[in-house]
Amino acid sequence: MMNLKYQMIIQWSEEDNLYLVALPDFPGQQWSTHGKTYEEAAINGKEVLELMIESYAESNEPLPEPTVVNEVAA
């Protein structure tokens, strides 16, 4: 299991009638994948994220720094 600390934004698109998935920590990405349901979009987003991490590793590119929240809201 990969340690996935990257943001995944899932947003409904009225135009596409789908949930769109963005991975904003990876440059050059707007929408990476989609799903008919929120759950399908999350599964597809996780799969794309894992594939992107593998692709970076195979090409010896450093991974982008993940956006991490360090404070817990009270």
N, CA, C, O and CB atoms as a CASP TS submission, in Angstrom:
PFRMAT TS
TARGET T0000
AUTHOR 0000-0000-0000
METHOD Language model
MODEL 1
PARENT N/A
ATOM      1  N   MET     1       0.838  -1.184   0.000  1.00  0.00           N
ATOM      2  CA  MET     1       0.000   0.000   0.000  1.00  0.00           C
ATOM      3  C   MET     1       0.877   1.239   0.000  1.00  0.00           C
ATOM      4  O   MET     1       1.774   1.378   0.831  1.00  0.00           O
ATOM      5  CB  MET     1      -0.950   0.003   1.210  1.00  0.00           C
ATOM      6  N   MET     2       0.610   2.136  -0.939  1.00  0.00           N
ATOM      7  CA  MET     2       1.378   3.376  -1.030  1.00  0.00           C
ATOM      8  C   MET     2       0.923   4.361   0.033  1.00  0.00           C
ATOM      9  O   MET     2      -0.230   4.348   0.464  1.00  0.00           O
ATOM     10  CB  MET     2       1.240   3.999  -2.425  1.00  0.00           C
ATOM     11  N   ASN     3       1.845   5.207   0.442  1.00  0.00           N
ATOM     12  CA  ASN     3       1.527   6.264   1.388  1.00  0.00           C
ATOM     13  C   ASN     3       1.053   7.474   0.580  1.00  0.00           C
ATOM     14  O   ASN     3       1.872   8.259   0.103  1.00  0.00           O
ATOM     15  CB  ASN     3       2.768   6.621   2.295  1.00  0.00           C
ATOM     16  N   LEU     4      -0.246   7.624   0.427  1.00  0.00           N
ATOM     17  CA  LEU     4      -0.824   8.650  -0.433  1.00  0.00           C
ATOM     18  C   LEU     4      -1.179   9.895   0.383  1.00  0.00           C
ATOM     19  O   LEU     4      -2.253   9.967   0.981  1.00  0.00           O
ATOM     20  CB  LEU     4      -2.073   8.106  -1.157  1.00  0.00           C
ATOM     21  N   LYS     5      -0.277  10.864   0.404  1.00  0.00           N
ATOM     22  CA  LYS     5      -0.510  12.078   1.184  1.00  0.00           C
ATOM     23  C   LYS     5      -0.902  13.251   0.289  1.00  0.00           C
ATOM     24  O   LYS     5      -0.848  14.402   0.723  1.00  0.00           O
ATOM     25  CB  LYS     5       0.736  12.432   1.992  1.00  0.00           C
ATOM     26  N   TYR     6      -1.287  12.979  -0.924  1.00  0.00           N
ATOM     27  CA  TYR     6      -1.602  14.030  -1.873  1.00  0.00           C
ATOM     28  C   TYR     6      -3.086  14.381  -1.856  1.00  0.00           C
ATOM     29  O   TYR     6      -3.940  13.536  -1.585  1.00  0.00           O
ATOM     30  CB  TYR     6      -1.183  13.614  -3.265  1.00  0.00           C
ATOM     31  N   GLN     7      -3.371  15.645  -2.151  1.00  0.00           N
ATOM     32  CA  GLN     7      -4.746  16.106  -2.235  1.00  0.00           C
ATOM     33  C   GLN     7      -5.474  15.453  -3.409  1.00  0.00           C
ATOM     34  O   GLN     7      -4.890  15.208  -4.464  1.00  0.00           O
ATOM     35  CB  GLN     7      -4.786  17.625  -2.367  1.00  0.00           C
ATOM     36  N   MET     8      -6.737  15.182  -3.205  1.00  0.00           N
ATOM     37  CA  MET     8      -7.605  14.744  -4.284  1.00  0.00           C
ATOM     38  C   MET     8      -8.900  15.539  -4.118  1.00  0.00           C
ATOM     39  O   MET     8      -9.573  15.433  -3.093  1.00  0.00           O
ATOM     40  CB  MET     8      -7.857  13.166  -4.254  1.00  0.00           C
ATOM     41  N   ILE     9      -9.240  16.330  -5.123  1.00  0.00           N
ATOM     42  CA  ILE     9     -10.456  17.123  -5.079  1.00  0.00           C
ATOM     43  C   ILE     9     -11.490  16.460  -5.977  1.00  0.00           C
ATOM     44  O   ILE     9     -11.235  16.199  -7.153  1.00  0.00           O
ATOM     45  CB  ILE     9     -10.189  18.593  -5.516  1.00  0.00           C
ATOM     46  N   ILE    10     -12.655  16.194  -5.410  1.00  0.00           N
ATOM     47  CA  ILE    10     -13.752  15.590  -6.165  1.00  0.00           C
ATOM     48  C   ILE    10     -14.872  16.621  -6.212  1.00  0.00           C
ATOM     49  O   ILE    10     -15.346  17.096  -5.180  1.00  0.00           O
ATOM     50  CB  ILE    10     -14.239  14.225  -5.515  1.00  0.00           C
ATOM     51  N   GLN    11     -15.282  16.956  -7.431  1.00  0.00           N
ATOM     52  CA  GLN    11     -16.260  18.027  -7.610  1.00  0.00           C
ATOM     53  C   GLN    11     -17.289  17.621  -8.656  1.00  0.00           C
ATOM     54  O   GLN    11     -16.935  17.088  -9.708  1.00  0.00           O
ATOM     55  CB  GLN    11     -15.564  19.343  -8.020  1.00  0.00           C
ATOM     56  N   TRP    12     -18.564  17.873  -8.367  1.00  0.00           N
ATOM     57  CA  TRP    12     -19.643  17.560  -9.296  1.00  0.00           C
ATOM     58  C   TRP    12     -19.614  18.540 -10.463  1.00  0.00           C
ATOM     59  O   TRP    12     -19.419  19.739 -10.262  1.00  0.00           O
ATOM     60  CB  TRP    12     -21.015  17.601  -8.583  1.00  0.00           C
ATOM     61  N   SER    13     -19.809  18.038 -11.685  1.00  0.00           N
ATOM     62  CA  SER    13     -19.897  18.859 -12.883  1.00  0.00           C
ATOM     63  C   SER    13     -21.284  18.702 -13.496  1.00  0.00           C
ATOM     64  O   SER    13     -21.631  17.633 -14.000  1.00  0.00           O
ATOM     65  CB  SER    13     -18.793  18.472 -13.903  1.00  0.00           C
ATOM     66  N   GLU    14     -22.072  19.771 -13.451  1.00  0.00           N
ATOM     67  CA  GLU    14     -23.393  19.749 -14.093  1.00  0.00           C
ATOM     68  C   GLU    14     -23.244  19.545 -15.594  1.00  0.00           C
ATOM     69  O   GLU    14     -24.024  18.817 -16.208  1.00  0.00           O
ATOM     70  CB  GLU    14     -24.168  21.060 -13.805  1.00  0.00           C
ATOM     71  N   GLU    15     -22.234  20.191 -16.187  1.00  0.00           N
ATOM     72  CA  GLU    15     -22.009  20.114 -17.634  1.00  0.00           C
ATOM     73  C   GLU    15     -21.736  18.682 -18.086  1.00  0.00           C
ATOM     74  O   GLU    15     -22.265  18.231 -19.102  1.00  0.00           O
ATOM     75  CB  GLU    15     -20.841  21.014 -18.035  1.00  0.00           C
ATOM     76  N   ASP    16     -20.904  17.971 -17.319  1.00  0.00           N
ATOM     77  CA  ASP    16     -20.518  16.607 -17.684  1.00  0.00           C
ATOM     78  C   ASP    16     -21.427  15.557 -17.064  1.00  0.00           C
ATOM     79  O   ASP    16     -21.431  14.401 -17.486  1.00  0.00           O
ATOM     80  CB  ASP    16     -19.092  16.347 -17.267  1.00  0.00           C
ATOM     81  N   ASN    17     -22.201  15.968 -16.056  1.00  0.00           N
ATOM     82  CA  ASN    17     -23.059  15.042 -15.313  1.00  0.00           C
ATOM     83  C   ASN    17     -22.233  13.911 -14.688  1.00  0.00           C
ATOM     84  O   ASN    17     -22.634  12.747 -14.681  1.00  0.00           O
ATOM     85  CB  ASN    17     -24.145  14.458 -16.240  1.00  0.00           C
ATOM     86  N   LEU    18     -21.074  14.299 -14.169  1.00  0.00           N
ATOM     87  CA  LEU    18     -20.114  13.370 -13.553  1.00  0.00           C
ATOM     88  C   LEU    18     -19.413  14.075 -12.400  1.00  0.00           C
ATOM     89  O   LEU    18     -19.420  15.302 -12.304  1.00  0.00           O
ATOM     90  CB  LEU    18     -19.070  12.856 -14.600  1.00  0.00           C
ATOM     91  N   TYR    19     -18.811  13.278 -11.533  1.00  0.00           N
ATOM     92  CA  TYR    19     -17.879  13.801 -10.535  1.00  0.00           C
ATOM     93  C   TYR    19     -16.495  13.840 -11.181  1.00  0.00           C
ATOM     94  O   TYR    19     -16.019  12.828 -11.694  1.00  0.00           O
ATOM     95  CB  TYR    19     -17.879  12.921  -9.218  1.00  0.00           C
ATOM     96  N   LEU    20     -15.856  15.000 -11.156  1.00  0.00           N
ATOM     97  CA  LEU    20     -14.510  15.163 -11.704  1.00  0.00           C
ATOM     98  C   LEU    20     -13.493  15.114 -10.572  1.00  0.00           C
ATOM     99  O   LEU    20     -13.765  15.565  -9.460  1.00  0.00           O
ATOM    100  CB  LEU    20     -14.387  16.494 -12.492  1.00  0.00           C
ATOM    101  N   VAL    21     -12.329  14.569 -10.863  1.00  0.00           N
ATOM    102  CA  VAL    21     -11.274  14.415  -9.861  1.00  0.00           C
ATOM    103  C   VAL    21     -10.044  15.190 -10.305  1.00  0.00           C
ATOM    104  O   VAL    21      -9.568  15.038 -11.430  1.00  0.00           O
ATOM    105  CB  VAL    21     -10.928  12.917  -9.639  1.00  0.00           C
ATOM    106  N   ALA    22      -9.537  16.022  -9.402  1.00  0.00           N
ATOM    107  CA  ALA    22      -8.309  16.771  -9.645  1.00  0.00           C
ATOM    108  C   ALA    22      -7.259  16.357  -8.625  1.00  0.00           C
ATOM    109  O   ALA    22      -7.579  16.022  -7.485  1.00  0.00           O
ATOM    110  CB  ALA    22      -8.566  18.300  -9.580  1.00  0.00           C
ATOM    111  N   LEU    23      -6.008  16.385  -9.050  1.00  0.00           N
ATOM    112  CA  LEU    23      -4.853  16.113  -8.180  1.00  0.00           C
ATOM    113  C   LEU    23      -3.968  17.357  -8.220  1.00  0.00           C
ATOM    114  O   LEU    23      -2.976  17.384  -8.948  1.00  0.00           O
ATOM    115  CB  LEU    23      -4.052  14.811  -8.642  1.00  0.00           C
ATOM    116  N   PRO    24      -4.318  18.390  -7.441  1.00  0.00           N
ATOM    117  CA  PRO    24      -3.663  19.694  -7.576  1.00  0.00           C
ATOM    118  C   PRO    24      -2.188  19.744  -7.188  1.00  0.00           C
ATOM    119  O   PRO    24      -1.499  20.693  -7.560  1.00  0.00           O
ATOM    120  CB  PRO    24      -4.387  20.672  -6.760  1.00  0.00           C
ATOM    121  N   ASP    25      -1.688  18.770  -6.465  1.00  0.00           N
ATOM    122  CA  ASP    25      -0.265  18.781  -6.107  1.00  0.00           C
ATOM    123  C   ASP    25       0.631  18.409  -7.286  1.00  0.00           C
ATOM    124  O   ASP    25       1.843  18.617  -7.237  1.00  0.00           O
ATOM    125  CB  ASP    25      -0.012  17.824  -4.953  1.00  0.00           C
ATOM    126  N   PHE    26       0.042  17.863  -8.335  1.00  0.00           N
ATOM    127  CA  PHE    26       0.815  17.476  -9.512  1.00  0.00           C
ATOM    128  C   PHE    26       0.662  18.557 -10.577  1.00  0.00           C
ATOM    129  O   PHE    26      -0.449  18.802 -11.047  1.00  0.00           O
ATOM    130  CB  PHE    26       0.355  16.088 -10.058  1.00  0.00           C
ATOM    131  N   PRO    27       1.763  19.211 -10.967  1.00  0.00           N
ATOM    132  CA  PRO    27       1.684  20.320 -11.921  1.00  0.00           C
ATOM    133  C   PRO    27       1.136  19.872 -13.278  1.00  0.00           C
ATOM    134  O   PRO    27       1.323  18.734 -13.708  1.00  0.00           O
ATOM    135  CB  PRO    27       3.062  20.948 -12.105  1.00  0.00           C
ATOM    136  N   GLY    28       0.455  20.808 -13.928  1.00  0.00           N
ATOM    137  CA  GLY    28      -0.070  20.531 -15.258  1.00  0.00           C
ATOM    138  C   GLY    28      -1.344  19.724 -15.268  1.00  0.00           C
ATOM    139  O   GLY    28      -1.806  19.315 -16.333  1.00  0.00           O
ATOM    140  N   GLN    29      -1.922  19.486 -14.110  1.00  0.00           N
ATOM    141  CA  GLN    29      -3.146  18.694 -14.007  1.00  0.00           C
ATOM    142  C   GLN    29      -4.325  19.613 -13.748  1.00  0.00           C
ATOM    143  O   GLN    29      -4.252  20.485 -12.881  1.00  0.00           O
ATOM    144  CB  GLN    29      -3.028  17.633 -12.888  1.00  0.00           C
ATOM    145  N   GLN    30      -5.400  19.431 -14.482  1.00  0.00           N
ATOM    146  CA  GLN    30      -6.634  20.077 -14.062  1.00  0.00           C
ATOM    147  C   GLN    30      -7.574  18.984 -13.588  1.00  0.00           C
ATOM    148  O   GLN    30      -7.792  18.847 -12.384  1.00  0.00           O
ATOM    149  CB  GLN    30      -7.273  20.924 -15.219  1.00  0.00           C
ATOM    150  N   TRP    31      -8.123  18.220 -14.479  1.00  0.00           N
ATOM    151  CA  TRP    31      -8.991  17.102 -14.099  1.00  0.00           C
ATOM    152  C   TRP    31      -8.301  15.834 -14.553  1.00  0.00           C
ATOM    153  O   TRP    31      -7.964  15.697 -15.728  1.00  0.00           O
ATOM    154  CB  TRP    31     -10.433  17.230 -14.727  1.00  0.00           C
ATOM    155  N   SER    32      -8.087  14.902 -13.633  1.00  0.00           N
ATOM    156  CA  SER    32      -7.335  13.687 -13.911  1.00  0.00           C
ATOM    157  C   SER    32      -8.218  12.511 -14.291  1.00  0.00           C
ATOM    158  O   SER    32      -7.824  11.668 -15.096  1.00  0.00           O
ATOM    159  CB  SER    32      -6.507  13.324 -12.724  1.00  0.00           C
ATOM    160  N   THR    33      -9.408  12.452 -13.713  1.00  0.00           N
ATOM    161  CA  THR    33     -10.305  11.333 -13.980  1.00  0.00           C
ATOM    162  C   THR    33     -11.705  11.746 -13.542  1.00  0.00           C
ATOM    163  O   THR    33     -11.938  12.908 -13.211  1.00  0.00           O
ATOM    164  CB  THR    33      -9.836  10.026 -13.239  1.00  0.00           C
ATOM    165  N   HIS    34     -12.620  10.812 -13.541  1.00  0.00           N
ATOM    166  CA  HIS    34     -14.004  11.130 -13.191  1.00  0.00           C
ATOM    167  C   HIS    34     -14.721   9.853 -12.748  1.00  0.00           C
ATOM    168  O   HIS    34     -14.147   8.764 -12.768  1.00  0.00           O
ATOM    169  CB  HIS    34     -14.746  11.791 -14.395  1.00  0.00           C
ATOM    170  N   GLY    35     -15.968  10.006 -12.355  1.00  0.00           N
ATOM    171  CA  GLY    35     -16.809   8.859 -11.992  1.00  0.00           C
ATOM    172  C   GLY    35     -18.269   9.257 -12.014  1.00  0.00           C
ATOM    173  O   GLY    35     -18.607  10.425 -11.824  1.00  0.00           O
ATOM    174  N   LYS    36     -19.126   8.289 -12.244  1.00  0.00           N
ATOM    175  CA  LYS    36     -20.572   8.542 -12.242  1.00  0.00           C
ATOM    176  C   LYS    36     -21.093   8.753 -10.828  1.00  0.00           C
ATOM    177  O   LYS    36     -22.092   9.444 -10.627  1.00  0.00           O
ATOM    178  CB  LYS    36     -21.319   7.382 -12.905  1.00  0.00           C
ATOM    179  N   THR    37     -20.411   8.152  -9.838  1.00  0.00           N
ATOM    180  CA  THR    37     -20.746   8.346  -8.434  1.00  0.00           C
ATOM    181  C   THR    37     -19.517   8.900  -7.722  1.00  0.00           C
ATOM    182  O   THR    37     -18.400   8.829  -8.234  1.00  0.00           O
ATOM    183  CB  THR    37     -21.229   7.013  -7.774  1.00  0.00           C
ATOM    184  N   TYR    38     -19.744   9.455  -6.530  1.00  0.00           N
ATOM    185  CA  TYR    38     -18.642   9.981  -5.731  1.00  0.00           C
ATOM    186  C   TYR    38     -17.650   8.853  -5.414  1.00  0.00           C
ATOM    187  O   TYR    38     -16.436   9.035  -5.502  1.00  0.00           O
ATOM    188  CB  TYR    38     -19.174  10.630  -4.420  1.00  0.00           C
ATOM    189  N   GLU    39     -18.191   7.695  -5.046  1.00  0.00           N
ATOM    190  CA  GLU    39     -17.343   6.549  -4.688  1.00  0.00           C
ATOM    191  C   GLU    39     -16.498   6.097  -5.880  1.00  0.00           C
ATOM    192  O   GLU    39     -15.313   5.800  -5.729  1.00  0.00           O
ATOM    193  CB  GLU    39     -18.207   5.377  -4.181  1.00  0.00           C
ATOM    194  N   GLU    40     -17.114   6.046  -7.070  1.00  0.00           N
ATOM    195  CA  GLU    40     -16.367   5.649  -8.277  1.00  0.00           C
ATOM    196  C   GLU    40     -15.280   6.667  -8.583  1.00  0.00           C
ATOM    197  O   GLU    40     -14.167   6.292  -8.953  1.00  0.00           O
ATOM    198  CB  GLU    40     -17.317   5.504  -9.491  1.00  0.00           C
ATOM    199  N   ALA    41     -15.590   7.960  -8.432  1.00  0.00           N
ATOM    200  CA  ALA    41     -14.594   9.002  -8.669  1.00  0.00           C
ATOM    201  C   ALA    41     -13.418   8.868  -7.699  1.00  0.00           C
ATOM    202  O   ALA    41     -12.266   9.032  -8.099  1.00  0.00           O
ATOM    203  CB  ALA    41     -15.233  10.391  -8.536  1.00  0.00           C
ATOM    204  N   ALA    42     -13.702   8.568  -6.421  1.00  0.00           N
ATOM    205  CA  ALA    42     -12.641   8.401  -5.423  1.00  0.00           C
ATOM    206  C   ALA    42     -11.753   7.210  -5.770  1.00  0.00           C
ATOM    207  O   ALA    42     -10.529   7.301  -5.673  1.00  0.00           O
ATOM    208  CB  ALA    42     -13.245   8.219  -4.019  1.00  0.00           C
ATOM    209  N   ILE    43     -12.355   6.106  -6.168  1.00  0.00           N
ATOM    210  CA  ILE    43     -11.587   4.911  -6.546  1.00  0.00           C
ATOM    211  C   ILE    43     -10.712   5.215  -7.761  1.00  0.00           C
ATOM    212  O   ILE    43      -9.531   4.867  -7.787  1.00  0.00           O
ATOM    213  CB  ILE    43     -12.537   3.717  -6.848  1.00  0.00           C
ATOM    214  N   ASN    44     -11.303   5.871  -8.773  1.00  0.00           N
ATOM    215  CA  ASN    44     -10.547   6.213  -9.981  1.00  0.00           C
ATOM    216  C   ASN    44      -9.436   7.207  -9.675  1.00  0.00           C
ATOM    217  O   ASN    44      -8.344   7.111 -10.234  1.00  0.00           O
ATOM    218  CB  ASN    44     -11.480   6.787 -11.050  1.00  0.00           C
ATOM    219  N   GLY    45      -9.711   8.167  -8.786  1.00  0.00           N
ATOM    220  CA  GLY    45      -8.688   9.135  -8.403  1.00  0.00           C
ATOM    221  C   GLY    45      -7.511   8.478  -7.700  1.00  0.00           C
ATOM    222  O   GLY    45      -6.357   8.814  -7.965  1.00  0.00           O
ATOM    223  N   LYS    46      -7.800   7.551  -6.814  1.00  0.00           N
ATOM    224  CA  LYS    46      -6.734   6.825  -6.112  1.00  0.00           C
ATOM    225  C   LYS    46      -5.884   6.024  -7.104  1.00  0.00           C
ATOM    226  O   LYS    46      -4.660   5.973  -6.983  1.00  0.00           O
ATOM    227  CB  LYS    46      -7.334   5.881  -5.039  1.00  0.00           C
ATOM    228  N   GLU    47      -6.537   5.408  -8.075  1.00  0.00           N
ATOM    229  CA  GLU    47      -5.816   4.632  -9.089  1.00  0.00           C
ATOM    230  C   GLU    47      -4.905   5.538  -9.917  1.00  0.00           C
ATOM    231  O   GLU    47      -3.748   5.195 -10.162  1.00  0.00           O
ATOM    232  CB  GLU    47      -6.809   3.892 -10.011  1.00  0.00           C
ATOM    233  N   VAL    48      -5.420   6.692 -10.347  1.00  0.00           N
ATOM    234  CA  VAL    48      -4.598   7.625 -11.127  1.00  0.00           C
ATOM    235  C   VAL    48      -3.436   8.134 -10.283  1.00  0.00           C
ATOM    236  O   VAL    48      -2.315   8.238 -10.782  1.00  0.00           O
ATOM    237  CB  VAL    48      -5.450   8.813 -11.638  1.00  0.00           C
ATOM    238  N   LEU    49      -3.678   8.450  -9.020  1.00  0.00           N
ATOM    239  CA  LEU    49      -2.618   8.917  -8.139  1.00  0.00           C
ATOM    240  C   LEU    49      -1.516   7.871  -8.010  1.00  0.00           C
ATOM    241  O   LEU    49      -0.334   8.205  -8.094  1.00  0.00           O
ATOM    242  CB  LEU    49      -3.185   9.261  -6.761  1.00  0.00           C
ATOM    243  N   GLU    50      -1.889   6.616  -7.810  1.00  0.00           N
ATOM    244  CA  GLU    50      -0.896   5.542  -7.716  1.00  0.00           C
ATOM    245  C   GLU    50      -0.109   5.412  -9.018  1.00  0.00           C
ATOM    246  O   GLU    50       1.106   5.215  -8.991  1.00  0.00           O
ATOM    247  CB  GLU    50      -1.580   4.206  -7.376  1.00  0.00           C
ATOM    248  N   LEU    51      -0.795   5.522 -10.160  1.00  0.00           N
ATOM    249  CA  LEU    51      -0.114   5.429 -11.461  1.00  0.00           C
ATOM    250  C   LEU    51       0.840   6.613 -11.664  1.00  0.00           C
ATOM    251  O   LEU    51       1.928   6.442 -12.213  1.00  0.00           O
ATOM    252  CB  LEU    51      -1.150   5.378 -12.612  1.00  0.00           C
ATOM    253  N   MET    52       0.442   7.795 -11.231  1.00  0.00           N
ATOM    254  CA  MET    52       1.324   8.956 -11.370  1.00  0.00           C
ATOM    255  C   MET    52       2.569   8.794 -10.517  1.00  0.00           C
ATOM    256  O   MET    52       3.670   9.110 -10.967  1.00  0.00           O
ATOM    257  CB  MET    52       0.588  10.244 -10.985  1.00  0.00           C
ATOM    258  N   ILE    53       2.413   8.307  -9.294  1.00  0.00           N
ATOM    259  CA  ILE    53       3.568   8.082  -8.424  1.00  0.00           C
ATOM    260  C   ILE    53       4.514   7.050  -9.050  1.00  0.00           C
ATOM    261  O   ILE    53       5.731   7.234  -9.042  1.00  0.00           O
ATOM    262  CB  ILE    53       3.108   7.612  -7.020  1.00  0.00           C
ATOM    263  N   GLU    54       3.959   5.985  -9.581  1.00  0.00           N
ATOM    264  CA  GLU    54       4.781   4.968 -10.250  1.00  0.00           C
ATOM    265  C   GLU    54       5.490   5.552 -11.464  1.00  0.00           C
ATOM    266  O   GLU    54       6.658   5.249 -11.703  1.00  0.00           O
ATOM    267  CB  GLU    54       3.918   3.769 -10.674  1.00  0.00           C
ATOM    268  N   SER    55       4.798   6.384 -12.229  1.00  0.00           N
ATOM    269  CA  SER    55       5.390   6.999 -13.419  1.00  0.00           C
ATOM    270  C   SER    55       6.557   7.912 -13.051  1.00  0.00           C
ATOM    271  O   SER    55       7.598   7.891 -13.707  1.00  0.00           O
ATOM    272  CB  SER    55       4.332   7.790 -14.190  1.00  0.00           C
ATOM    273  N   TYR    56       6.380   8.708 -12.005  1.00  0.00           N
ATOM    274  CA  TYR    56       7.470   9.568 -11.531  1.00  0.00           C
ATOM    275  C   TYR    56       8.668   8.703 -11.121  1.00  0.00           C
ATOM    276  O   TYR    56       9.809   9.030 -11.448  1.00  0.00           O
ATOM    277  CB  TYR    56       6.997  10.454 -10.334  1.00  0.00           C
ATOM    278  N   ALA    57       8.414   7.613 -10.415  1.00  0.00           N
ATOM    279  CA  ALA    57       9.503   6.735  -9.957  1.00  0.00           C
ATOM    280  C   ALA    57      10.235   6.109 -11.137  1.00  0.00           C
ATOM    281  O   ALA    57      11.465   6.058 -11.153  1.00  0.00           O
ATOM    282  CB  ALA    57       8.954   5.631  -9.035  1.00  0.00           C
ATOM    283  N   GLU    58       9.481   5.634 -12.120  1.00  0.00           N
ATOM    284  CA  GLU    58      10.092   4.989 -13.290  1.00  0.00           C
ATOM    285  C   GLU    58      10.952   5.950 -14.092  1.00  0.00           C
ATOM    286  O   GLU    58      11.951   5.542 -14.684  1.00  0.00           O
ATOM    287  CB  GLU    58       9.018   4.404 -14.187  1.00  0.00           C
ATOM    288  N   SER    59      10.571   7.234 -14.118  1.00  0.00           N
ATOM    289  CA  SER    59      11.346   8.214 -14.876  1.00  0.00           C
ATOM    290  C   SER    59      12.349   8.966 -14.000  1.00  0.00           C
ATOM    291  O   SER    59      12.955   9.946 -14.432  1.00  0.00           O
ATOM    292  CB  SER    59      10.411   9.202 -15.548  1.00  0.00           C
ATOM    293  N   ASN    60      12.514   8.491 -12.760  1.00  0.00           N
ATOM    294  CA  ASN    60      13.449   9.094 -11.800  1.00  0.00           C
ATOM    295  C   ASN    60      13.189  10.576 -11.562  1.00  0.00           C
ATOM    296  O   ASN    60      14.118  11.335 -11.287  1.00  0.00           O
ATOM    297  CB  ASN    60      14.868   8.911 -12.281  1.00  0.00           C
ATOM    298  N   GLU    61      11.936  10.988 -11.665  1.00  0.00           N
ATOM    299  CA  GLU    61      11.560  12.368 -11.365  1.00  0.00           C
ATOM    300  C   GLU    61      11.209  12.456  -9.884  1.00  0.00           C
ATOM    301  O   GLU    61      10.576  11.552  -9.340  1.00  0.00           O
ATOM    302  CB  GLU    61      10.360  12.841 -12.257  1.00  0.00           C
ATOM    303  N   PRO    62      11.616  13.535  -9.236  1.00  0.00           N
ATOM    304  CA  PRO    62      11.212  13.701  -7.833  1.00  0.00           C
ATOM    305  C   PRO    62       9.715  13.990  -7.755  1.00  0.00           C
ATOM    306  O   PRO    62       9.173  14.729  -8.577  1.00  0.00           O
ATOM    307  CB  PRO    62      12.021  14.844  -7.155  1.00  0.00           C
ATOM    308  N   LEU    63       9.068  13.414  -6.781  1.00  0.00           N
ATOM    309  CA  LEU    63       7.650  13.666  -6.581  1.00  0.00           C
ATOM    310  C   LEU    63       7.440  15.081  -6.083  1.00  0.00           C
ATOM    311  O   LEU    63       8.273  15.605  -5.343  1.00  0.00           O
ATOM    312  CB  LEU    63       7.050  12.657  -5.596  1.00  0.00           C
ATOM    313  N   PRO    64       6.338  15.712  -6.477  1.00  0.00           N
ATOM    314  CA  PRO    64       6.050  17.038  -5.915  1.00  0.00           C
ATOM    315  C   PRO    64       5.755  16.918  -4.428  1.00  0.00           C
ATOM    316  O   PRO    64       5.323  15.869  -3.950  1.00  0.00           O
ATOM    317  CB  PRO    64       4.859  17.702  -6.647  1.00  0.00           C
ATOM    318  N   GLU    65       5.991  17.998  -3.709  1.00  0.00           N
ATOM    319  CA  GLU    65       5.686  18.013  -2.281  1.00  0.00           C
ATOM    320  C   GLU    65       4.173  18.017  -2.100  1.00  0.00           C
ATOM    321  O   GLU    65       3.476  18.815  -2.726  1.00  0.00           O
ATOM    322  CB  GLU    65       6.333  19.247  -1.581  1.00  0.00           C
ATOM    323  N   PRO    66       3.665  17.138  -1.257  1.00  0.00           N
ATOM    324  CA  PRO    66       2.218  17.157  -1.014  1.00  0.00           C
ATOM    325  C   PRO    66       1.826  18.347  -0.137  1.00  0.00           C
ATOM    326  O   PRO    66       2.589  18.780   0.727  1.00  0.00           O
ATOM    327  CB  PRO    66       1.766  15.840  -0.352  1.00  0.00           C
ATOM    328  N   THR    67       0.640  18.854  -0.376  1.00  0.00           N
ATOM    329  CA  THR    67       0.079  19.881   0.494  1.00  0.00           C
ATOM    330  C   THR    67      -0.441  19.176   1.731  1.00  0.00           C
ATOM    331  O   THR    67      -1.311  18.311   1.636  1.00  0.00           O
ATOM    332  CB  THR    67      -1.056  20.704  -0.221  1.00  0.00           C
ATOM    333  N   VAL    68       0.092  19.542   2.901  1.00  0.00           N
ATOM    334  CA  VAL    68      -0.268  18.875   4.139  1.00  0.00           C
ATOM    335  C   VAL    68      -0.784  19.903   5.141  1.00  0.00           C
ATOM    336  O   VAL    68      -0.185  20.966   5.302  1.00  0.00           O
ATOM    337  CB  VAL    68       0.939  18.101   4.718  1.00  0.00           C
ATOM    338  N   VAL    69      -1.866  19.602   5.799  1.00  0.00           N
ATOM    339  CA  VAL    69      -2.388  20.453   6.859  1.00  0.00           C
ATOM    340  C   VAL    69      -1.772  19.984   8.162  1.00  0.00           C
ATOM    341  O   VAL    69      -1.888  18.817   8.534  1.00  0.00           O
ATOM    342  CB  VAL    69      -3.954  20.413   6.920  1.00  0.00           C
ATOM    343  N   ASN    70      -1.115  20.908   8.852  1.00  0.00           N
ATOM    344  CA  ASN    70      -0.430  20.541  10.087  1.00  0.00           C
ATOM    345  C   ASN    70      -1.201  20.896  11.347  1.00  0.00           C
ATOM    346  O   ASN    70      -0.868  20.417  12.431  1.00  0.00           O
ATOM    347  CB  ASN    70       0.900  21.197  10.131  1.00  0.00           C
ATOM    348  N   GLU    71      -2.218  21.722  11.221  1.00  0.00           N
ATOM    349  CA  GLU    71      -2.996  22.134  12.393  1.00  0.00           C
ATOM    350  C   GLU    71      -4.379  21.537  12.344  1.00  0.00           C
ATOM    351  O   GLU    71      -4.975  21.401  11.276  1.00  0.00           O
ATOM    352  CB  GLU    71      -3.086  23.657  12.484  1.00  0.00           C
ATOM    353  N   VAL    72      -4.875  21.188  13.483  1.00  0.00           N
ATOM    354  CA  VAL    72      -6.227  20.668  13.596  1.00  0.00           C
ATOM    355  C   VAL    72      -7.125  21.812  14.034  1.00  0.00           C
ATOM    356  O   VAL    72      -6.840  22.490  15.022  1.00  0.00           O
ATOM    357  CB  VAL    72      -6.303  19.467  14.597  1.00  0.00           C
ATOM    358  N   ALA    73      -8.218  22.029  13.293  1.00  0.00           N
ATOM    359  CA  ALA    73      -9.144  23.107  13.646  1.00  0.00           C
ATOM    360  C   ALA    73      -9.882  22.749  14.937  1.00  0.00           C
ATOM    361  O   ALA    73     -10.271  21.601  15.151  1.00  0.00           O
ATOM    362  CB  ALA    73     -10.157  23.368  12.491  1.00  0.00           C
ATOM    363  N   ALA    74     -10.062  23.740  15.776  1.00  0.00           N
ATOM    364  CA  ALA    74     -10.738  23.503  17.060  1.00  0.00           C
ATOM    365  C   ALA    74     -12.235  23.635  16.923  1.00  0.00           C
ATOM    366  O   ALA    74     -12.962  23.469  17.903  1.00  0.00           O
ATOM    367  CB  ALA    74     -10.233  24.471  18.123  1.00  0.00           C
TER
END
